[in-house]
Amino acid sequence: MSDLVKKKRRWPFVLGGIFALLVIVVMVALWQLDAMLLKTAQAYATDYSKKLGRPIAVGDISTHLFPRVGVEVEDVSVGPAEGEELPLAQLASLNVSVAAGPLLSSRGKDIQVQHAEVSGLTVNVVRFPDGTTNVQRLMQRLDEVFPKEEEKPEEEPSQPTDLSGVHVERAAVTDGTIRFVDRSGGATARELAVKDLDIEVKDLRAGKPLVVDLAAAVLAEKQNLHLSLHAAPLPPTLIPTPERVTLKAERIDLAPLGPFLPPDLGFQAGTLDADWKAELGGAVPGGKGPTRLVGVIKALGLRFAGSQGGKDLDVVLDTDVAGDVNAGDLSLDKLKLDLGPANISGKGQVKGLLTEKPSVQGFELVGRNLDPAALAEYYPPLKKQLDGMIAGPIGLDVRGSGTQDAQALDVNVDLTPVRLKVPAQLTKDAGGVMKLTAKVTGAAASGGALRFDAKADLAGVDLRPGLIVDKAPGQRMEFAAAGTYAPSKSGAGMKVDVPKLSAQLLDDTVTGSASFATAGTGKKATTTFSADVKSNKLDADALLLDEKELAARGVKVPAPQTTEAPPEDPARFNGYRGDIRFAVGSLRYSAMDLTNVTGVVKMTDDLITVEKLSTGIFGGKVVADGTSVRLGPAAEKRPFEAKVKVENVKVEQALAQATPQKVMTGAFNGNVDVKGVGYTPDRLEQTLLGAINGNILGGMLLSKDLVASVSEPLAKALPFASKSLKNADVTSLGEDLPFGVRIQNGVAQLEKPITWTRPEAAMSFSGGVRLDGSLDLKGAVSLSPSTVKTLTLGKVTPPEAIPVGLNLTGKAWKPEVTGVDVKPAVTTIAKLAASSLAGELIGGERGKQVQGIIQGGQDQARAEAEAKRKELEAKAAAERARLEAEAKKKAEEEAKKRLRGIFGK
């Protein structure tokens, strides 16, 4: 019995021993974990110490696993670089603690951070005698060690991360210090500090408002700067929507901070006082409700190096402004912004601007002395930023107007007194007219959309520096638009409808309507548009500058940059949807006179499609329905497809656009159906494919008489007296010359020989034309019996036409006859002449027999000519096959090169 009692008394000690053993095991495990984490952290610190050239140290790391999962890091420092004395940053401790139970039971989805606190953070900002700071040196080292990577196209965004399981009870930075040490004066250093820096966030989680408080003692012994940010209840993504900002500053002397600000700023002195609060409401994306700005911000006695006459700049913002974006309400109980000599002030109220009957009560918003050049006298860095682009007072005046039943806001912006000089865009002298006027009224029946009527007068502007528009000062250029504007109810977009749109462009007038809308954000953003434009007459040549005109004026067009531009995102047009309709009675463009130009062009992402396009041109008509191009790829890889129908276009007028020489006359009817990639001649020679089919009516080849071109060498080669035909310098192509051309590998190849017959000869050619205009045509001119009779001075009248082989080479606008082969024709004509002479001399039946023998030679010559023709056709077919084989081989070689580039071999 006693043994049993002893055993019962012994088990608590055994259990306690086991528990103690477990505790020891856990403690040893934690100690080992702490040692492993510390060793890893110190290894990373050593690595980054070498990269940054600054010693980085981690004093200790301790962890705990229950009832909280936490870690505490102590004594972290980023030391001085070579030649420096003070460390860049020091951290006493970083303590993070997460509730273990919810974390384990939810498998890591429920993260309850009980506290995350940074204590004893000290940052030393040191300015050295050379004017640089240790922070600047660190940033420069970071750029050297971690160079910026090339921007890559954005990937399709994934669904926003749901962080509703994250709950942070408290996150804070306490007792932080930013020390400013100025050693630019030599051995004696000046020190100042932002002390007692506290930043705190409490109860951060989905569904709860976010509050961030910041307080600091800026160059003072007690806290004199307070900044508070309040946000709406957080969504599951924990992305905040700010609702309220509060700023309080108690006369902070900013002068001691001057040496630590960028040298280009040249800041020397000034003070800051603020007591300002902003209720943001619907003024920020995703915000709701009214907006109100109340309080005063004063930055007084701001002095900058180089200010004219040592002038001090006072900046004062005093507001008591309330508004509601959704209702169209705006109340200016007080609005005053002073920027030295410049001033913007406002007063009055606007109510219900987005309703049918708005109310305007003494509203005015006026700007005075808004001259950037005058402000630059107080703030010299502004002069460098402006670089002479703008000088003179800008006129700004917004006032309420109208009757009780029809009230509106009148907006007037007058830049007439201003001198403008925007490099490579425009210039304007002071006094040149440049005005914008607009009237904004209520929504009426437009469903919550503002109505506007705006006009712009740019008569005083010179647009010629932009090298695009030929608009000189004094020439007319006015724009007018009347329509409605409505913000999206979600706040992520807007819609503008302009049913009345007009433009006075020099001597021409353009009218029409347009609409524009945006919705969504990021990759899901969409932009839709529509325009309908009309004009009775439009002289684009008078409005636009071209290189020839610029050269005549002695203006040198800048050469394109030789540095390779970064690749454009091929998806940059995604989300664009719209169409443009146009109708122009007469259009002058590139010295071409077009009539009745009408069309419909549609855009879907990067695909531009010409649904309808027709115009009268060169005495005929051109229709280009179905033509398309993709804008996304780079220019050299941009695919296009052209479908053009041509009716009765005068060939001579069309060719005059390419060459001043007269090449051909006649009218062309046909179809052009081609596609390719890129637009440069080199790219088109590789990629252009398609066909041209049609007829030339009443055509005439100018500057070249093909019949005379073969008659002259033929006459010289005959063994008896003969006379070449008179050169008329033209070749008739007949009343109707059909042809078909297949374009491939940079060559427009005739699908079959073109043939036509004239009284003096029949002509036939095969071959092609390169895209640079080089001719490669082989054929024959078959001289008619009457032509041969004339050529031989009546000695020979053959029973049928006699062919002469030749080539057409050179450029299309200056063809050359080469390779004239008169030998077969000479043989035939000589035999016919001998036959005729034999018949006359011998006479009778015997003479006919002799003629038959001789004419047999003529049949042989004819057979030889036919064989020659077939040989030429076979050579042309072989040449086509060779070109196709070369193109195929070239494509295979390019594909191999790409593969070698991909695999690095």
URDADA-V529457 format. One record per pair of residues at least 12 apart in sequence whose ideal C-beta (glycine too) atoms are under 7 Angstrom apart, sorted by the first residue. I is the first residue (numbers start at 1). J is the second residue. Records with the same first field share a line. If there is no record, write none. Layout:
I = J, J
//
This chain:
30 = 63
33 = 63
34 = 61, 62, 63
37 = 61, 63
38 = 58, 60, 61
41 = 58, 61
42 = 58
45 = 57, 58
51 = 145
52 = 138, 141, 145
53 = 81, 82, 141
54 = 78, 79, 80, 81, 88
55 = 79
56 = 78
57 = 77
58 = 73, 76
59 = 74, 75, 76
60 = 74, 75
61 = 73
65 = 100
66 = 100
67 = 100, 101
68 = 97, 98, 99, 100, 114
69 = 98, 100, 103
70 = 96, 97, 98
71 = 96
72 = 93, 95
73 = 93, 94
74 = 92, 93
76 = 91
77 = 89, 90
81 = 137
84 = 126, 134
86 = 124, 126, 181
87 = 124
88 = 124, 134, 138
89 = 122, 123
90 = 122
91 = 118, 120, 121
92 = 119, 120
93 = 119, 120
94 = 118
95 = 115, 117
96 = 113, 116
97 = 114, 115
98 = 111, 112, 113, 114
99 = 112, 114
106 = 165
109 = 165
110 = 165
111 = 165, 166
112 = 167
113 = 167, 168, 169
114 = 169
115 = 169, 170
116 = 168, 171
117 = 172, 174
118 = 173
119 = 174, 175
120 = 175
121 = 173, 176
122 = 177, 179
123 = 178
124 = 179, 181
125 = 178, 179, 180, 260
126 = 181, 183
127 = 182, 183, 184, 259, 260
128 = 183, 184
129 = 183, 184, 186
131 = 184, 263
133 = 260
151 = 566
153 = 569, 571
156 = 523
157 = 522, 523
160 = 237
161 = 237
162 = 236
163 = 206, 236, 237, 238
164 = 206, 236
166 = 205, 238
167 = 205
168 = 201, 204, 205
169 = 203
170 = 202
171 = 201, 204
172 = 199, 200
173 = 197, 198, 199
174 = 198
175 = 196
176 = 197
177 = 193, 195, 197
178 = 193, 194, 197
179 = 191, 193
180 = 192, 193, 257, 260
182 = 259
184 = 259
192 = 219, 256
194 = 216, 217, 218
195 = 217
196 = 216, 217, 223
197 = 216
198 = 215
199 = 214
200 = 213
205 = 234
206 = 234, 235, 236, 238
207 = 233, 234
208 = 233, 234
209 = 230, 231, 232, 233
210 = 231, 234, 240
211 = 230
212 = 229
213 = 228
214 = 227
218 = 252
219 = 252, 253, 256
224 = 249, 250, 252
225 = 249, 252
226 = 248
227 = 247
228 = 246
229 = 242, 245
230 = 243, 244
231 = 243
241 = 284, 286, 287
242 = 280, 284
243 = 280, 287
244 = 277, 278, 279, 280
245 = 278
246 = 277
247 = 274, 276
248 = 274, 275
249 = 272, 273, 274
251 = 271, 273
252 = 271, 272
253 = 271
254 = 270, 271, 272
255 = 268, 269, 270
264 = 381
265 = 381
266 = 304, 305, 306, 380, 381
267 = 304
268 = 303, 304, 305
269 = 301, 303
270 = 299, 300, 301, 302, 303
271 = 300, 301
272 = 299
273 = 298
274 = 297
275 = 295, 296
276 = 295, 296, 297
277 = 294, 295
278 = 293
279 = 291, 292
282 = 324, 325, 326
283 = 325
285 = 491, 492
286 = 491
290 = 322, 323, 324
291 = 322, 323, 324, 325
292 = 321, 322
293 = 319, 321
294 = 319, 320
295 = 319
296 = 317, 318
297 = 317
298 = 316
299 = 315
300 = 314
301 = 314
302 = 315
304 = 379, 380, 381
305 = 380
306 = 380
307 = 377, 378, 380
308 = 377
311 = 377, 378
313 = 340, 378, 379
314 = 338, 340
315 = 338, 339
316 = 336, 338
317 = 337
318 = 334, 336
319 = 334, 335
320 = 333, 334
321 = 335
325 = 487
327 = 352, 354
328 = 352, 353, 354, 355, 358
329 = 350, 351, 352
330 = 349, 350
331 = 349
332 = 346, 347, 348
339 = 375
340 = 375, 378
341 = 369, 374
342 = 368, 369, 370, 371, 375
343 = 368, 369
344 = 367
345 = 366
346 = 364, 365
347 = 362, 364
348 = 361, 362, 363, 364, 400
349 = 361, 363
350 = 363, 409
352 = 442
353 = 442, 450
354 = 443, 448, 450
355 = 442, 443
356 = 442, 443, 444
357 = 442
358 = 407, 442
359 = 407
360 = 400, 407, 409
362 = 400
363 = 399, 400, 409
364 = 398, 399
365 = 398
366 = 396, 397
367 = 394, 396
369 = 393
370 = 393, 394, 396
371 = 391, 392, 393
372 = 386, 390, 391
373 = 391, 392
388 = 421
389 = 420, 421, 422
390 = 418, 420
391 = 418, 419
392 = 417, 418, 419, 430
393 = 417
394 = 415, 418
395 = 412, 413, 414
396 = 413
397 = 412
398 = 411
408 = 439, 440, 441
409 = 440
410 = 439
411 = 437, 438, 440
412 = 437
413 = 436
414 = 435
415 = 434
416 = 431, 432, 433, 434, 435, 460
417 = 430
418 = 430
424 = 465, 466
425 = 465, 466
426 = 461, 462, 463, 465, 466
427 = 462, 465
428 = 460, 461, 462
429 = 473
432 = 460, 461, 473
433 = 457, 459, 460
434 = 457, 458, 460, 461
435 = 457
436 = 454, 456
437 = 455
438 = 452, 453, 454
439 = 452, 453
440 = 452
446 = 484
448 = 486
449 = 484, 485, 486
450 = 484, 485
451 = 484
452 = 482, 483, 485
453 = 482
454 = 481
455 = 478, 480
456 = 478, 479
457 = 478
458 = 477
459 = 474, 476, 477
460 = 473
461 = 473
464 = 545
467 = 545, 550, 557
468 = 544, 545
469 = 543, 544, 545
470 = 542, 543, 544, 545
475 = 506
476 = 504, 506
477 = 504, 505
478 = 504
479 = 503
480 = 502
481 = 498, 500, 501
482 = 498, 500
483 = 496, 497, 498, 499, 500
484 = 497
488 = 519
492 = 519, 520, 521
493 = 517, 518, 519, 520
494 = 517, 518
495 = 517
496 = 515, 516
497 = 515
498 = 513, 514, 515
499 = 513
500 = 513
501 = 513, 514
505 = 543
506 = 542, 543
508 = 535, 537, 538, 539
509 = 535
510 = 533, 535, 538
511 = 534
512 = 531, 532, 533, 534
513 = 532
514 = 530, 531
515 = 529, 530
516 = 529
525 = 575
526 = 575, 577
527 = 575, 576
528 = 577, 578
529 = 578
530 = 578, 579
531 = 580
532 = 581
533 = 582
534 = 583
535 = 584, 585
536 = 585
537 = 585, 586
538 = 584, 587
539 = 588
540 = 587, 588, 589
541 = 588, 589, 590, 591
567 = 634
568 = 634
570 = 632, 633
571 = 632
573 = 605, 606, 631, 632
574 = 605
576 = 603, 605
577 = 603, 604
578 = 603
579 = 600, 601, 602
580 = 601
581 = 600
582 = 598, 599
583 = 598
584 = 597
592 = 617, 657
594 = 615, 616, 617
595 = 615, 616
596 = 615, 616
597 = 615
598 = 614
599 = 612, 613
600 = 612
606 = 630, 631, 632
607 = 628, 630
608 = 628, 629, 631
609 = 628
610 = 624, 625, 626, 627, 628
611 = 625
612 = 625
613 = 625
617 = 649
618 = 649, 650, 653, 654
619 = 648, 649, 650, 653
620 = 646, 647, 648, 649, 650, 667
621 = 647, 648
622 = 644, 646, 649
623 = 645
624 = 643, 644
625 = 643
626 = 643
627 = 641, 642, 643
628 = 640, 641
635 = 678, 679
636 = 678, 680, 683
637 = 677, 678
638 = 677, 678
639 = 677
640 = 675, 676
641 = 675
642 = 672, 674
643 = 673
644 = 672
645 = 671
646 = 668, 669, 670, 672, 694
647 = 669
648 = 667, 669
649 = 667, 668
650 = 667
651 = 664, 665, 666, 667, 668, 696, 699
652 = 664, 665
659 = 813
661 = 813, 814
662 = 702, 703
663 = 702, 812, 813
664 = 699, 700, 701, 702
665 = 699, 700, 702
666 = 696, 697, 698, 699, 700, 733
667 = 697, 698
668 = 694, 696
669 = 694, 695, 697
670 = 692, 693, 694, 695
671 = 693, 694
672 = 692
673 = 690, 691
674 = 688, 689, 690, 743
675 = 689, 690
676 = 688, 689
681 = 771, 772
684 = 771
685 = 746, 771
688 = 743, 771
689 = 743, 744
690 = 743
691 = 740, 741, 742, 743
692 = 741
693 = 740
694 = 739
695 = 736, 737, 738
696 = 733, 737
697 = 735, 736
698 = 735
699 = 733, 737
700 = 730, 732, 733
701 = 730, 731, 733
702 = 730
703 = 729
704 = 731, 815, 817
705 = 727, 728, 729, 730, 731
706 = 731, 763, 781, 817
707 = 725, 760, 761, 781
708 = 724, 725, 726, 727, 728
709 = 817
710 = 781, 804, 806, 820
711 = 724, 725, 791
712 = 724
713 = 820, 822
714 = 791, 804, 822, 825, 826
715 = 791
717 = 822, 826
718 = 792, 826, 829, 830
719 = 830
720 = 795, 833
721 = 793
722 = 791, 792, 793
723 = 791, 793
725 = 790, 791
732 = 758
733 = 756
734 = 756, 757, 758
737 = 754, 756
739 = 754
740 = 752
744 = 884
745 = 883, 884, 887
746 = 770, 771
747 = 768, 770, 883
748 = 768, 769
749 = 768, 880
750 = 766, 767, 768
753 = 765, 766
759 = 784
760 = 784, 787
761 = 781, 782, 783, 784, 787
762 = 782, 801
763 = 779, 781
764 = 779, 780
765 = 777, 778, 779, 808
766 = 778, 779, 873, 876
767 = 876
769 = 812
773 = 811, 812, 813
774 = 811
775 = 808, 809, 810, 812, 815
776 = 809
777 = 807, 808
778 = 807, 872, 876
779 = 806
780 = 803, 804, 805, 806, 869
781 = 804, 806
782 = 801, 802, 803
783 = 801, 802, 804
784 = 801
785 = 797, 798, 799, 800, 801
788 = 802, 829
792 = 829, 833
795 = 833
796 = 829, 832, 833, 836
798 = 832
802 = 825, 828, 829
803 = 825, 865, 869
804 = 820, 821, 822, 825
805 = 821, 868, 872
806 = 819, 820
807 = 819
824 = 861, 864, 865, 868
827 = 861
828 = 858, 861, 862
831 = 854, 857, 858, 861
832 = 858
834 = 854
835 = 851, 854, 855
838 = 850, 851, 854
839 = 851
//
